[in-house]
């Protein structure tokens, strides 16, 4: 009898850990992964359309963002303004192409997305075109009230201009 009770209790605890409150999707479910991938595609589409509002609408109000150049933005309002400035200057003709996307769930309501993009069409401060570059970003997603949002985003070049690819 005690063994049956312990097994039942363990099953209940495991279920509580793997399924978040108000969400019937287990940790790492394909539905959650698909929702996060759709948001990443939406972010890239917004960037490619040079629409800062569309590219930032999925961030939480207090989100942190660090660009490939080390610019740091806090919150969607600041990020949208900063991205708009970037999209009208050095990235006015830039486009992103996704090369790889991997998602790892830390908890049912927290996930890491590793995204590798190729960025082309940038110009330097003198307006001269820069070569395409590969970038890797880490994005922290959180799920609140059934909706996934970006809480943090950090972007870095895989191989800065003029250097070889790392091994």
PyMOL commands that set and color helices and strands:
alter all, ss='L'
color gray80, all
select helices_A, chain A and resi 2-18+30-48+52-56+75-87
alter helices_A, ss='H'
color red, helices_A
select strands_A, chain A and resi 59-66+72-74+95-107+110-120+133-144+147-157
alter strands_A, ss='S'
color yellow, strands_A
deselect
rebuild
show_as cartoon
